[in-house]
């Protein structure tokens, strides 16, 4: 069952050292600003929870993992402050994931667009199903994946970032994403993925939490400037959202 709450849902379950964070939204698990803010705060809380050594990030249902940021909110942007605040949502989540000392394992069951690709890239290890195709569609609506670009580039490289962002209408399949480094493993079915994910989590939970935390630091070396960089990217995106070309591109999406 998927949530019918207009502001989305967010649930966390902690068991045997593993925190499972599950988000949902009726619009293909997209993110409204409030849900992004809640997710940012949740990662902040889990960072200091001594009962947690591993975090799993997943979304509701068996279809789309995440359709990116809320289109309704994007269309409604009317000034620079609103634009910056809107795009800061994913900046704050990615930075919260980066700064969290616990390894974050992603469970990607289906298609992933825009900011959802950024979330996958911010995970430290990703299990994905064969249905988990990805796309960065931002350029096609007059903006760009600027906020999530550092996370995507860190995992996949600049060439893959260019291939995704400059062909914004093309889906790339899960095996392509694995080849480029976004996904760690790809499975033929969700049930197969969940079985292996559970085995992996149970093993990770037995390891020294201090060693896991130190490994996380090593994985994210060189990103210390992202607190500033991603917010600067959010402001630049906010400006683009107000441009005549973008407003024209967005007209066809208005209800």
Order of alpha helices (4+ residues) and beta strands (2+ residues): beta-beta-alpha-beta-alpha-alpha-beta-beta-alpha-beta-beta-alpha-alpha-alpha-beta-alpha-alpha-alpha-alpha
